[in-house]
Amino acid sequence: MEKIIFKPEGADPVEFFVLEQTRLGGHNYILVTDFEEGDGEALILKDMSEEGEEESRYVIVSDDDELDALAPVFEDLLDDIALEREEE
C-alpha cells in the first residue's frame, strides 16, 4: 500500500495510506486511511492542483452530494470495503 505524507501549512506532516484512486467529473480523487491494516478512519481527498504544478494539492471532500457520488465508486473498486459516513 502506498504511503503519502501531507504537509499542511502551519501543522505537522500527516501520513496516510492510499487505498484507491479514481477520476470523476474531471477531478482526481484518492481514498486514504490512517492505518495500513485493519479498521481506521478514511477520507476522500480531491486533487485541486493545476496542470503543470509539481506537487498535488488535496482537500478533504466534505460536500454531501460529492461524497454520495464518490462512495459507491470507491466501494465498487474495493469490493471488500464498506464506507460508512460518520455523523457530526
C-alpha positions in Angstrom: 0.0 0.0 0.0 1.4 3.4 -1.0 2.1 5.8 1.9 1.9 9.5 1.3 2.8 12.4 3.5 0.7 15.6 3.6 2.3 18.8 4.8 -0.5 21.1 5.9 0.6 24.8 6.2 1.3 25.6 9.8 0.8 22.0 11.0 2.9 18.8 11.4 3.1 16.4 8.5 0.5 13.7 8.4 0.9 10.2 7.0 -1.9 8.4 5.1 -2.1 5.1 3.2 -3.7 5.3 -0.2 -6.4 2.6 -0.6 -7.6 3.5 -4.1 -7.9 6.4 -6.6 -10.4 7.4 -9.2 -11.3 10.2 -11.6 -14.8 11.7 -11.7 -16.1 14.9 -13.3 -12.6 15.9 -14.4 -11.0 15.7 -10.9 -8.7 13.1 -9.4 -9.7 11.6 -6.0 -7.9 9.4 -3.6 -9.3 7.3 -0.7 -6.9 7.3 2.2 -6.8 5.8 5.7 -4.7 6.5 8.7 -3.9 2.7 9.4 -2.2 0.3 7.0 -4.0 -2.7 8.5 -7.5 -3.2 10.0 -10.2 -0.6 10.5 -9.3 3.0 10.5 -10.6 6.4 9.6 -10.9 7.0 5.9 -11.1 10.3 4.0 -11.8 11.1 0.3 -9.4 13.7 -0.9 -9.8 15.8 -4.1 -6.8 16.9 -6.1 -7.1 20.7 -6.6 -3.7 21.3 -8.3 -3.4 23.0 -11.6 -1.9 21.3 -14.7 1.9 21.6 -14.5 2.2 22.0 -10.8 5.0 19.9 -9.3 3.1 18.9 -6.2 -0.6 17.9 -5.8 -2.8 20.0 -3.6 -5.5 17.9 -1.9 -8.6 19.0 0.0 -10.9 16.8 2.1 -14.2 16.2 0.4 -17.0 17.4 2.7 -19.8 18.2 0.3 -22.6 15.6 0.8 -23.6 15.4 -2.8 -19.9 14.8 -3.9 -19.5 12.2 -1.1 -22.7 10.4 -2.2 -21.4 10.2 -5.8 -17.9 9.0 -4.8 -18.6 6.5 -2.0 -20.2 3.9 -4.3 -17.4 4.3 -6.8 -14.7 3.5 -4.2 -16.9 0.7 -2.8 -17.0 -0.9 -6.2 -13.2 -0.5 -6.7 -12.6 -2.1 -3.3 -15.1 -4.9 -3.0 -14.1 -5.9 0.5 -14.6 -2.4 2.0 -17.8 -0.7 3.1 -17.7 3.1 3.6 -19.8 4.5 6.5 -20.3 8.2 7.0 -19.6 9.5 10.5 -22.4 11.7 11.8 -21.3 15.1 13.0 
